[in-house]
C-alpha cells in the first residue's frame, strides 16, 4: 500500500513542477505556442480552470495558480500522512 501512496506522491510533485513551468512560460513570448507549451496547457489548464473561475485576478496579476499549487501541496501532504497510517 505504501508503494501506491509513494507513486501518487511522486505524481503530485511532478505535476506541481509542470504547473510551475507552465506558469513561468507565460513570461516568455510565444513559449506557450511551442510543443512543450501546448502539452503543458493540455495537462495544466483543466486543473487551473476551476480556480480561475472562483478567484478573480488582482489587476494584471492572476493569483489562482498560486492557490492551485497550494491545494496540490496540501493534497501531497495528505497523501504522505496516509502513507504513514498504512
Buried (B, 14 or more C-beta within 10 A) or exposed (E): EEEEBEEBBEEBEEBBEBBEBBBEBEEEEEBBEEEEBEEBBEEBEEBBEEBBEEBEEEEEEBEBBBBBBEEBEEBBEEBBEBBEEE
